[in-house]
């Protein structure tokens, strides 16, 4: 039930404060009318007895106590969805910005989502091919998984996200596959980069874009990922599609959380972030998965830039506790000109083993990935030794490991921005690499697998 208009008490940044309010719910949407004609929207974010704090999804310019009033709608924030959202672009709160008109559906969907009952979840199976060897071969993305990318300022995470969106496909066929892209607090040139790349690659018809720019109100960033995930839930569980959700940059989302928390005068936690940031991030990440009785799935690739490349910073630290692994980008590899600069030794996919092998990728995938990972790990030890005693003093076997490491970075890790490798091409490159090493060093491979693939 819509409540009558109420007069503002005070305006504080992007927040509006009212007192003497009853029968109001947390996350309830409100309409703010300015000068009897301008209408803006907000949401209840805090209730203290009869005092209500409202955050606006737009700026508060022009709003004053004596020229504005608030009306409570009695509803949470909702957006209209249909299959027509594919190929469309929306702003951070779900309003179309591509000139294509509104989405018409009598049913609207709460952006806060539908919590998945753990008992109703299906275990993630099957892989999603990204066409990027370092991910497909060593940290395989599984349908229904949440696998974040940890990057840093100046690193090519936008290019990597773009490449994943363009190339991602199911391991078997590409039917009923869609991508939802959520840009959170990104710059105009980055937004234009994504738009142009999607258009040139011809993938717009299977991509839904929610774009929140750096110039947009901070509070809009809180809603943007929720709109994107709500659209993904609709496509997955009502249209039975397999959906890949790419969100960038989650660091901007957390900065918005910190700013709003400060305005609400909450007690800060580590580095000024709110103490509930862990549970708040979980409300986003845990919306990935599959449901029993449903053929669709939601797979998440959230991208976050680590402040000062610090993986122990609260944002990547808390993310790592919630998600099923991570892809870490290396600044050293990036400075060497290697793209994508994936640090495979710090990257992992915790449920990779359940979506690879015979019937999913290829029977040799698990063994060859273990061997390559183990060998490249030993390369780092030998490089450290060589920096002390000199490469000429290394044993013949150690020199072969140095050669293996060089070829691994040049032939396996490094690939062009538009290079789309199949999983079989990736596995074949891995087999070519291990041929550099003596057979007695290949202790992660079974004899029958070596006989079949090591030719």
Secondary structure by P-SEA (a helix, b strand, c coil): ccccbbbbccccccbbbbcccccccccbbbbbbccccbbbbbbbccccccbbbbbbcccccccccccbbbbbccccbbbbbccccccccccccccccccccccccccccccccccccccccccccbbbbcccccccccccccccbbbbbbbccccaaaaaaaaaaaccccccccccbbbbbbbccccaaaaaaaaaaaaaacccccbbbbbbcccccaaaaaaaaaaaaaaaaaaacccccbbbbbbccaaaaaaaaaaaaaaacccccccccccaaaaaaaaaaaccccccccccbbbbbbbbbccccccccaaaaaaaacccbbbbbbaaaaaacccccccccccccccccccccccccccaaaaaaaaaaaaaaaaaaaaaaaaacccccccaaaaaaaaaaaaaaaccccccccccccaaaaaaaaaaaaccccccccccccaaaaaaccc
